[in-house]
């Protein structure tokens, strides 16, 4: 049975309240970095190579730092054409 939009919105609202209160349903893991309960609809749940699960914010913060430290492309100066 598919959820209606109103039912889905209520579930997300409930999940957000639980995140705000740092509570999670039984069996839900927490972010390995910031300890927020992981709920896919609110925080995301991303697995790192070492098996740790993190929220989307920590995941993208980590990769942003990795890219800053090791840029994918080195800028090159060109002199005329």
C-alpha positions in Angstrom: 0.0 0.0 0.0 1.5 3.4 -1.0 1.6 6.3 1.3 -0.3 9.5 0.5 1.6 12.7 0.5 0.0 13.7 3.8 1.0 10.4 5.5 4.6 10.8 4.2 4.8 14.4 5.4 3.6 13.4 8.8 6.2 10.6 9.0 9.0 13.1 8.0 7.7 15.7 10.6 7.8 13.0 13.3 11.3 12.0 12.2 12.5 15.6 12.4 11.1 16.0 15.9 12.9 12.8 17.0 16.2 14.1 15.4 15.8 17.4 17.2 15.4 15.5 20.5 18.3 13.2 19.6 16.1 10.1 19.8 15.8 7.3 17.3 13.6 4.3 16.9 15.1 1.0 18.1 17.6 -0.4 15.7 18.4 3.0 14.1 22.1 3.7 14.1 23.7 7.1 14.9 26.2 9.1 12.8 29.7 7.9 13.6 30.9 11.5 13.7 28.2 13.8 15.1 26.1 11.1 16.8 22.8 12.3 15.4 20.3 9.4 14.8 20.4 8.3 11.2 17.0 8.5 9.5 17.2 8.3 5.7 14.3 10.8 5.1 15.8 13.5 7.3 19.6 13.0 7.8 20.6 10.5 5.2 22.6 7.4 5.9 25.8 7.0 4.0 28.3 4.2 4.5 32.0 5.0 4.4 34.7 2.6 3.1 35.6 1.6 6.7 32.0 0.5 7.3 31.0 3.5 9.5 27.7 5.1 8.8 27.4 8.9 8.8 24.8 11.5 8.0 24.8 13.3 4.7 26.2 16.5 6.3 29.3 14.7 7.7 29.7 12.7 4.5 29.9 15.8 2.3 31.9 17.7 4.8 34.5 14.9 4.8 34.6 14.7 1.0 34.8 18.5 0.7 37.9 18.5 2.9 39.4 15.6 0.9 38.9 17.5 -2.4 40.3 20.7 -0.8 43.5 18.8 0.3 43.8 16.9 -3.0 42.3 18.9 -5.9 41.2 16.8 -8.9 42.7 19.2 -11.4 45.7 21.5 -11.0 45.1 24.9 -12.5 47.4 25.7 -15.4 48.5 29.0 -16.7 48.3 29.6 -20.4 50.3 32.2 -22.2 48.5 33.5 -25.2 47.3 31.4 -28.1 
